[in-house]
Amino acid sequence: MCRRRLKLDRSCSLVSPHLAKMMFTPQQLTGGPKYHHKTRIGNWSEDLELEEIKLKDYLKKKETGSLIVTAKQRQLESSLHADELSSSPDGFLHFGMKVMLVNHQSKGVLSANPYDVVAKSSPAYMITSSPVGSPCVRNVFVIERADPKDGFEDDTVHYGQNIRIKLCPFSEIKADAYLHSEMVTGLAAAKFSRHQEVTALTAPSGETLWQALFPDTQARFEMDGEAVPAGSPLVLRHVQTGSFLASDEIPYHNLFGVEFEVHCFHYFSLGKSQNLVGEMKGEITGDYALRKHGLPNIWSMIADSGEMEGDKTVAPEQP
C-alpha cells in the first residue's frame, strides 16, 4: 500500500504545474453551467466530493438548529410572544400600566427590534412603528413615574408630568429599556429622515424623560395638570430637547418586514398663527405654542385592547 501511494505521489509530481491547474472545463472557466458529476468531464470528482460535504453540512446544521431559516423563526417567536395590556377601570392612565402606543399618521404601533443594536453608552435597540397591532412583548410598554416628588399625589398620569416609557426584557434585550432620544449629531440621527434618533436604551437618564401633552395647542395651557384618558390622542414631548415623538410613512425594512421609522421632530402647521398680534393685544405670551400639530406627532396610549378614540385633532393648515 505504501509503495502504491509513493508511486502515485511521484506520478503527480511529474505533471507540469500548467496541466495540474487545468482541472475545469472551458464552460466552468467562463462562468457558464457546469456538467453534473455523473458526466466524467472536467472536475467531476471534486464536484462530487463538494456536494457530499454540502449535504453533511446541511444535515449537521439542521440537527443543531443553526440553519438561517430556523434561526429566523426562533427570533420571530421570541419577539412576537403574546403579552397582555392593563385594564383601566376609571378610564385614565396610571403608572405601572402596560399600554401600546399607536401613531395616527402611520397607523403603526411603537415597537422595538432586539436584533437591531445601536451604538450608545449603554446597549440600545432601534424603535419603529409596526402595522402588527396584536399586543406582544416588543410593542407593550410600561408607564413609569420619573420623580415620586413631582407634586402629584395620586398614581394617575397627568398632562405635563415627567414620565418614562419602559420596555420589559425579552429576547436579546436583557434589562429594562427606556424610550430614548438625543440631539442630532454626525453619529446620532434617524436612518432615513435624519431627524432625532429614537431608541430603547437600557439605562434611565435625562434623555429618557418624556411629557404627555394635550394635542390641541389652543387648549394645552388649560389642560396642563389634568389626568390623561386612556386611548385619547396626545403628543409626547422629549424633555431634554423639546422635540416631539413622531412616526411618518417612511418604510423601514427589518426582520419583521416593512415597518415605519420613528423619530423626534415637530410637525407643526405652516400657516400663520398671528403670535405677534396676540402678544400685542395681551391675549397670549411668548410661552404659548399656537401652531397645530400634524398627525405624525399624534399618539394614543391603548390599554386593555381598547380602540383609539376619534381623532379630535385638526389637520395641519395648508400654507
C-alpha positions in Angstrom: 0.0 0.0 0.0 2.8 2.4 0.9 4.6 1.6 -2.4 1.4 2.3 -4.4 0.9 5.6 -2.6 4.5 6.5 -3.2 4.1 5.8 -7.0 1.1 8.0 -7.1 2.9 10.8 -5.4 5.8 10.5 -7.8 3.4 10.5 -10.8 1.6 13.6 -9.6 5.0 15.4 -9.1 5.8 14.7 -12.7 2.7 16.5 -14.0 3.5 20.1 -15.1 2.0 22.9 -13.0 0.1 24.2 -16.0 -1.7 20.9 -16.5 -2.4 20.5 -12.8 -4.3 23.8 -12.8 -6.4 22.9 -15.8 -9.0 21.0 -13.8 -12.1 22.8 -15.0 -13.9 22.7 -18.4 -13.9 25.8 -20.6 -17.6 26.3 -19.7 -16.7 26.3 -16.0 -13.8 28.7 -16.5 -16.1 31.2 -18.3 -18.7 31.0 -15.6 -21.2 29.0 -17.6 -23.3 26.0 -16.5 -21.1 23.1 -15.4 -21.5 19.4 -16.1 -23.1 17.1 -13.5 -20.6 15.0 -11.6 -22.0 11.9 -13.3 -20.5 13.1 -16.5 -16.9 12.2 -16.2 -15.6 15.5 -17.7 -13.6 18.2 -16.0 -13.5 18.4 -12.2 -16.2 15.7 -11.7 -14.5 14.0 -8.7 -14.1 17.3 -6.8 -17.7 18.3 -7.6 -19.0 15.0 -6.2 -17.0 15.5 -3.0 -18.2 19.1 -2.7 -21.9 18.0 -3.0 -21.4 15.4 -0.3 -19.7 18.0 2.0 -22.6 20.4 1.5 -25.1 17.7 2.3 -23.3 16.8 5.5 -23.0 20.4 6.5 -26.7 21.0 5.9 -27.7 17.9 8.0 -25.4 19.0 10.8 -26.9 22.5 10.9 -30.4 21.0 10.7 -29.7 18.8 13.8 -28.2 21.7 15.8 -30.9 24.2 14.8 -28.4 26.6 13.3 -30.0 26.9 9.8 -30.8 30.5 8.8 -34.5 29.7 8.4 -34.6 28.0 11.8 -32.7 30.9 13.5 -35.0 33.5 12.0 -38.1 31.5 13.1 -36.7 31.4 16.6 -36.0 35.1 16.6 -39.6 35.8 15.5 -41.1 33.5 18.1 -39.1 35.2 20.9 -40.1 38.7 19.8 -43.7 38.1 19.0 -44.7 36.3 22.2 -48.1 37.5 23.2 -48.5 39.9 26.1 -51.4 41.4 28.0 -52.4 45.1 28.3 -53.5 46.6 31.6 -57.1 47.5 32.2 -58.3 51.0 33.2 -61.5 50.8 35.3 -61.7 54.6 35.6 -60.7 55.3 32.0 -57.5 57.1 32.9 -53.8 56.1 32.5 -52.0 55.1 35.7 -48.3 54.4 36.4 -47.4 50.8 36.1 -49.9 50.1 33.3 -49.0 48.2 30.2 -50.0 50.1 27.1 -49.4 50.2 23.4 -48.6 53.5 21.6 -50.4 53.9 18.3 -49.4 56.6 15.8 -52.2 58.4 13.9 -50.2 59.0 10.8 -48.6 55.6 10.1 -51.3 53.7 11.9 -48.5 51.7 13.4 -47.7 50.5 16.9 -44.5 51.6 18.6 -42.2 48.5 18.6 -38.6 47.6 19.5 -36.3 45.4 17.4 -34.0 43.4 19.7 -31.7 42.4 16.8 -31.1 46.0 15.5 -28.5 47.2 18.0 -27.5 50.9 18.1 -24.1 52.1 19.4 -24.7 54.1 22.6 -23.1 54.5 26.0 -25.4 51.6 27.1 -27.0 48.8 25.0 -29.7 50.4 22.8 -32.1 49.0 20.3 -33.9 50.5 17.3 -37.6 51.7 17.6 -40.1 51.5 14.7 -43.8 51.6 14.3 -45.2 48.3 13.2 -48.5 47.6 11.3 -48.9 44.5 13.5 -51.4 45.6 16.2 -51.5 42.5 18.4 -50.1 43.0 21.9 -46.7 41.3 22.2 -43.5 41.7 24.1 -41.9 44.0 21.6 -44.8 46.6 21.5 -46.1 46.7 25.0 -44.6 49.4 27.2 -45.0 50.2 30.9 -45.6 53.8 32.0 -43.1 54.7 34.8 -43.0 57.7 37.1 -39.8 59.7 36.7 -39.9 61.5 40.0 -42.1 60.5 43.0 -41.9 64.1 44.3 -43.3 65.8 41.2 -46.2 67.5 43.0 -48.9 64.9 42.1 -50.3 62.8 44.9 -52.1 60.1 43.0 -50.7 57.5 40.6 -52.6 58.9 37.6 -50.7 60.2 34.7 -51.2 63.9 34.2 -50.6 66.2 31.3 -47.2 67.9 31.6 -45.9 65.3 34.2 -42.4 63.8 33.6 -42.7 60.0 32.7 -40.5 57.2 31.4 -41.8 54.7 28.9 -40.2 51.3 29.8 -39.9 48.1 27.8 -39.6 44.9 29.8 -36.7 42.5 28.9 -37.3 39.9 26.2 -35.2 38.1 23.6 -31.8 39.9 23.2 -32.9 42.8 25.5 -31.6 41.5 28.9 -32.6 44.6 31.0 -35.3 47.2 31.2 -35.1 49.5 28.2 -36.4 53.1 28.2 -37.6 55.2 25.2 -34.7 57.5 24.5 -33.7 60.3 22.2 -30.9 62.9 21.9 -29.8 65.8 19.8 -28.9 65.2 16.2 -25.2 64.8 15.7 -23.0 63.3 13.0 -23.2 59.9 14.7 -26.7 60.0 16.1 -29.6 60.7 13.7 -32.6 58.8 12.2 -31.6 56.5 9.4 -33.7 57.9 6.6 -35.2 61.3 7.7 -32.1 62.4 9.6 -34.2 63.8 12.4 -33.7 62.9 16.1 -33.0 59.2 16.5 -35.3 57.3 18.9 -34.1 54.1 20.5 -34.7 51.9 23.6 -31.8 52.5 26.0 -31.1 50.1 28.9 -30.1 52.8 31.3 -32.5 55.6 32.6 -31.1 59.1 32.2 -32.2 62.6 31.5 -32.6 61.6 27.8 -35.3 59.1 28.7 -37.7 61.7 30.2 -41.0 62.5 28.3 -44.1 64.5 28.9 -47.6 63.7 27.7 -49.2 66.9 26.4 -52.7 67.8 25.2 -52.6 67.7 21.3 -54.6 70.9 20.8 -52.2 73.8 21.3 -55.1 76.2 21.9 -56.3 74.3 25.0 -52.9 72.9 26.2 -52.4 75.5 28.9 -55.8 74.9 30.4 -55.4 71.1 30.3 -52.0 71.1 31.9 -52.1 69.0 35.1 -55.3 67.2 34.2 -55.5 63.4 34.1 -54.8 61.7 30.8 -57.6 59.5 29.5 -56.6 56.0 28.2 -56.8 55.8 24.4 -57.2 59.6 23.9 -54.9 61.5 21.4 -51.8 63.1 22.9 -48.3 64.2 21.9 -45.1 63.1 23.6 -42.6 65.8 24.2 -38.9 64.9 24.8 -38.0 66.9 27.9 -34.3 67.4 27.2 -34.6 68.5 23.5 -38.1 69.9 23.4 -38.9 67.9 20.3 -41.9 65.6 19.8 -42.1 61.9 19.2 -43.3 61.2 15.6 -43.7 58.5 13.0 -44.3 59.0 9.3 -44.9 56.6 6.5 -41.1 56.2 5.8 -40.5 52.4 5.1 -38.0 50.7 7.4 -37.1 47.1 6.3 -36.1 44.8 9.1 -36.6 41.2 10.4 -40.3 41.8 10.9 -40.9 43.0 7.3 -41.7 46.6 6.2 -42.3 48.9 9.2 -42.1 52.7 9.6 -39.4 54.9 11.0 -39.8 56.6 14.4 -38.0 59.8 15.2 -38.4 63.1 17.0 -39.5 66.2 15.0 -42.1 68.9 15.5 -44.6 68.6 12.6 -46.2 72.0 13.1 -48.6 73.6 10.6 -47.1 76.1 8.2 -49.9 78.6 8.3 -49.6 82.0 10.0 -50.6 81.8 13.7 -50.6 85.6 14.4 -48.5 85.2 17.5 -47.2 88.8 17.5 -50.7 90.2 17.1 -51.9 88.1 20.1 -48.9 89.3 22.2 -49.5 92.9 21.3 -53.2 92.7 22.4 -52.1 91.0 25.7 -54.1 87.8 24.9 -51.1 85.5 24.9 -47.4 85.4 25.9 -44.4 84.0 24.1 -44.8 80.7 26.0 -47.9 79.8 24.0 -47.5 77.3 21.2 -50.2 78.2 18.7 -49.2 76.1 15.7 -51.2 72.9 15.3 -49.5 69.5 15.4 -49.6 67.3 12.4 -50.7 63.7 12.5 -47.2 62.3 12.7 -46.9 63.8 16.2 -50.3 62.4 17.5 -50.2 59.2 19.5 -52.7 57.2 21.6 -51.8 55.0 24.6 -54.1 52.0 24.3 -54.9 50.0 27.4 -56.8 46.7 27.7 -57.1 46.2 23.9 -59.3 49.3 23.7 -59.6 51.2 20.5 -58.4 54.7 19.7 -60.9 57.5 20.2 -61.8 59.5 17.2 -59.1 61.8 16.1 -60.0 65.1 17.8 -57.1 67.0 16.4 -57.4 69.3 13.4 -55.4 68.5 10.3 -52.4 70.9 9.7 -53.4 74.0 7.9 -52.3 74.3 4.3 -49.9 77.2 3.6 
